[in-house]
Amino acid sequence: MMRHRTDWPSHGGEAAVLLARQGLPGDHPLLDFSTNLNPLGPPAWLAEQLMNALAGVQCYPDPTYREACEAIAEAEDVTPETVLLTNGGAEAIFLAAALHARRRAVIVQPTFSEYARACHQHGLAVSSLDLEGEAFLLDDRQAQRAMAHCDVMFLCRPNNPTGTLVSAAVIERLLAEGVEHGSTLVVDEAFIDFMTPDQRLTPLLARYPNLVLLRSLTKYYAIPGLRLGYMLGSADKVARLRELQMPWSVNHFAASLSPLLLADRAFAARTHRWFMAEHSRLQDRLVAAGLRVVPSRANFFLVQPVAGPEASDALLAFLLRSGILARHTRNFPGLEGGWLRLALRDSTENDQLLSVLSEWQDSGEGT
């Protein structure tokens, strides 16, 4: 069994350690399939808008971020008092943990490591609920039992790194269980923008005050350096979260972008066309390339060589030497490095990945 190593990169996009392991130079050319960002890049108008916003650096941001919250509220069809602007999805996760400090948490695993980190920082007692089988499915009954015996459950939807999506019907059953037992369901929908609007859980907010939704604008709009996200919940919960939030945690540039990003329908249409064209194509081709592929609803895929989990390190190294940076899974509980995560890129870059995987097949290393 592979074991977690603390000296492995904790997130995608961190190539230096992996390159050093393979004796490769720091400037070794790489295509980054380890970060789950929109490969179309930020909207074309972003650079000019940031320049236009320079004058605002001489003033403190509005501490309530009223304009941004109103734009989000309009886009989500909720009221502004149910919106909290955050410094990326990471701050949203830590605020959700802070809201339940020193209580009992369940984390649906394998998933993003920051949920556990945030819970430990805020003194929550953490237990895990494991997704089951190679399809990484949530056992509905086990989840409801877990919901009845905790104060907060963290669930990622679609899940990182598996790409799997818990249905809205299952989510609603968990929420009903939580209402009965006084527990909250925190659902991280950082990747939901890549899906059709009908998959969002926003309509459930009106019926379930124990639902908190976390959103990130950094993935969809490819702006991770700006750190921009938000939380949705009942007005009461959002008021309590606002009291826990550091003042002015979101900078002027990020806050001023929110209304413009949400209004850019042309960017959303282009992203949707890319996703629909490339997602099923790459998923099918990854299977044809000799990989086990978890059926994904997100803009990334969890894959494993057919030879089994022990071959994943060899594939990771082969890809790296061939100019492809994949995401290792050593810091995802339950995966222990036995799988790799590959982001969905544009068609040209996806074809380069497939070409390298064909070389892997021909080499016989993966059999």
N, C-alpha and C positions, 0 to 999 in steps of 0.2 A: 504494500500500500504506500502510495506517495504521501509524503508529509509536507505540511506547510513550512516554508522557510521565510523568516522575517527579512532576509536580505533580498527578496524579490521585489520588483516594483509594485507599489500598492494600487496604481491606477494605470489606465492605458496611456499611450503617448510618451512613456518613460523608457527610451531605448538604450540609454547609456550603459546601464548595468548588464542588460542582455547582450549588447555588443561586446562588452569587456569579457563576458563569459566565453564567447566564441573566438576571442582573440582578434576581433574586427575593430578597425579604427572608428573613432567617434563620428567621422564624417562619411561613414559607409552609406551609400545611397539607399533610401528606404521609402517604400510606399506604406503609409500608416493605416493598417487595417485594425489597429488596436483601440482606436477611439471612435465612439458612435456618433459622429457629427454628420450633419448634412453635407455631402460632398459638393453640392452646388455653391457652397460658401455663403458668406453673408450677403444680404441684399446689396445691389450695386450702388445704391444711394448712401450707404452707411458711412463711408469715409467723409463725404461732403457734409453730412449731417453732424458728425462728430466735430468737424472744424467749425461749423456754424454754432455749435453749442459751447465753444470755448469761453464766450463771454460769461457764461453762467458759473464758471469756476470761482468767481469772486464773491459768490453768495452761497449761503447754506441752502441745501435742498429743503423743500417743504417737508417738515418732519412727518406729515401724514401721507405724503406722496399722493395727494388727492387726484391729480390729473391722471396718473398712471393707474390708480385703483379704479377710477371711473371708466377708463378705457377697457380694463380687464373685465369689469362688471358688465359692461355692455356686450363685450365679446362672448362672455359666458352666460349671459342672461340671468345674472344674479344682482343683488344690491351691493353698493360699494362697501358697506360696513361688514360684509362677509368676505372681504378681500384683504390680504396682507402681502405687501410687496417685500421680497427678500433678496438677500445677497446670494443669488443662485439657489439651486436645489439643496445645496449642503446646509445653508443656514436654516432652510425650512425643516430639514430632518432634525437638526439639533434643537430647534424651537419645539418641535413636536415631542421630542424626548423631555425637554425641560418642563413642558406642561404636565408631564406625568412623573416628575422626579421622585425617586425613592419608592416607586411602586413596582408592579409586576408587568413585564412585557413578554410577548411572544413575537418572534421574528420568523416569517416563512422563508425557509432556506432551500437551496443556495441562493444568495442574493447579494446585493451591494453591501460592502463591508461597513459603510458609514452608519447604518442603522444600529449595529451592535456597538460601534465606537461611541455614538451619541448616547445610547442607553447607559453604557458603562460610565461615561463622563458625568451623567446626571443621577447615578446611583440606583438605576433600575435593576431589579433582579430579572435576568433574561433567560428564557428557555426557547428552544427551537421547535418548529413544526416543519418537517421535511416534505418537500415535493416528492412524489413517488414514481419509481420506474424510470426507464430511459426516455420517456415522454415528459417527465417531470410534471405530473398532474397533482392537483390539490385534492386531497380526500375531504369531501364536503363535510361528512359527519365528524371526522377528527377535528376539522377546523372549527366547527360549531362548538365542540366540547372545549377546545382551547379558548375560544372566545368567552365562554362562560366562566373560565377560571383565571382570567387575567384582567388587568386594567386597561391595557392598550395592545393592539396587534399591529405590526408593521408588515405591509404587503406591497410588493412592487408589481405594477400592471401597465403594460406588459413587463414581464420580469426580466431584470438584468442579473445573470447573463443568459438565461434560457430562451428568452423571447416568447415565452408562453403567456397566455392571457386567461385569467380567471373570468368567467362569464359574469355579467351584471346580475343574473339571477342568483348565483352563488353569493356574490357580494351582498345582495339584499338579504339573504338568509343570515349571513354573518351579522349584519347590522341589526336585524330583528333580535337575534340572540344577545347582542350587545346592549340593546335598549332594555331588555329584560334583566340583565345582570350588571348594568352600570359600566360597561366597557366601551372603549373607543376604537374605531378602526381607522388607521392612518394608511391611506393608499397613495403611493408615489406613482404618479402618472407622467414621469419625466419624458417618456417616449410616445405618449398618446397622440401628439400632434401629427405623427406620421400615419396615423390611422384615420378612418372616416369619422366624422363628427358624432355619428350615432353610437360609437363605442365609448364615449366619455361618460363618466359617472356623475357629472354635474347635476342632472335632474334629480338624483337621489338626495341631494343636500336639503331640499325643501321638506322631505319626509323624515330624515334621520339626522337629528342634532348630534349624534355620536360619530358622524363621518367627517374626516379631515382629508382634504385632497392636497397633494403637493405637486407643483408643476415647475418645469424648468424651460426657459426660453433659450438656453445656451446650446442645446443639442440641435433643435430644429433650425435655428437661425445661425448656427455655427459661430457663436460669439462667446466661447468659454472664458476668454480673458476679461469680459465685462461683468460677469457674475450677475445674473438676473433670473429671478424666479418669483413664484408667489404661492400663497396658501389660500385655500377656500374652506370655509366652515361656517358654523352658526355664528351669528353676531356676537353671542356671549363668548364663544371659544376664541374668536378672532380678537376680541377686546382683551382677553387674558393673555393671548400670545403677544399682542402689541406691548403689553406691560413687561413681558420678558425680553423683548427685542432690544438690542443695543440702539441708542439713538443714532439716526443718520447712517444706518448700516448699508444702505444702497447709495452709491455715489450719483452725482448729478447727471453724468453722461448716460449711465445705465437707465436711470429713472426716466429721463427725457425720451429715450428710445421706445419705451413700451407702447405708447399709442401708435407710433409710426409702424412698428413691426406688426402689430395686430391688424392694422389697416391695409397691409400690403397683400392684397388678394392675388396679384400676379405672381408673387413669389410662392404663395401657397399652391397655386395651380401648377406651377413648374415643378415644385417638389412632389406633388401628387402624381404627375405624369411620370417623373423619374422613378418614383417608388413602385408604381404599378408595372412599369416596364421591366425593371431590374430585379425585383424581389423574387418572383417565382422562377425567373430564368436562372438566377444564381443559385437558389436553393436546389433546383433540379440538377444543375451542373455540378454542384458540390457532391451530391449523392453519386453522380456518374463518375466523379473523380476518386471514388473509393473511400468516402468518408461517411460515418454515421452523422446524421444531421437532425437535431431536434426541430420539429416543425415550429417555425417562428412566425410571429405576427409583428415583429419589430424590425428595425433597420440593422439587425445583426443576427448572426447564427452561432449556435454552440455546436461544435463539431468534434469528432473523435476518429482517429484512424480505425479501420476495420480490424486491425491487428490487436486493438485493445488500448486501454489507458496508458500502459507502459510505453507505447509508441509515441505518445503526444510530445514528450520532450524532444525526441528525435525529429518530429515534424516541425516543432517550433524552431529548432536550430537550423533545419534545412531551409525553411522559409526565410529566416533571418539572413543566412548566407546568400540567398537568392534575391534579397532586396525587398522582402515582405515582413513587416512587423505585425505579428499577431498578438492577441492578448492572452497571457497565461492565466490559469485559474487556480493558482496555489493559495490565494487568499479568499477563495469562495468555499465556505464550509460544505463538506460533502463531495466536492469535486477534486480537491487535493492535487490539482495539476493534471488530472487525467483527461481533461478536455481543453480545447482552445476556443476562443471567441473571435469571430471574424466579422468586421463591419461590412455593411453594404456600401460600396463606392460607386462611382460612375462606370459606364459600360466599358470604357477603355481600361481603367484600372482593374475592374473585375476580370476582364479577359487576361490581363497580365497575371493575376492571381491564379486563374485557371490553368494558364500555361505552365506556371511553376508547379502546380499540383499534378499536372500531367507528367512532368519530369520526375516528380516524387514517385508516382505510380511506376514509371518505367525503371526507376532505380531499384525497385524491389524492397526498399526500406520499410514501406508501410504494410508489408504482407507477412 
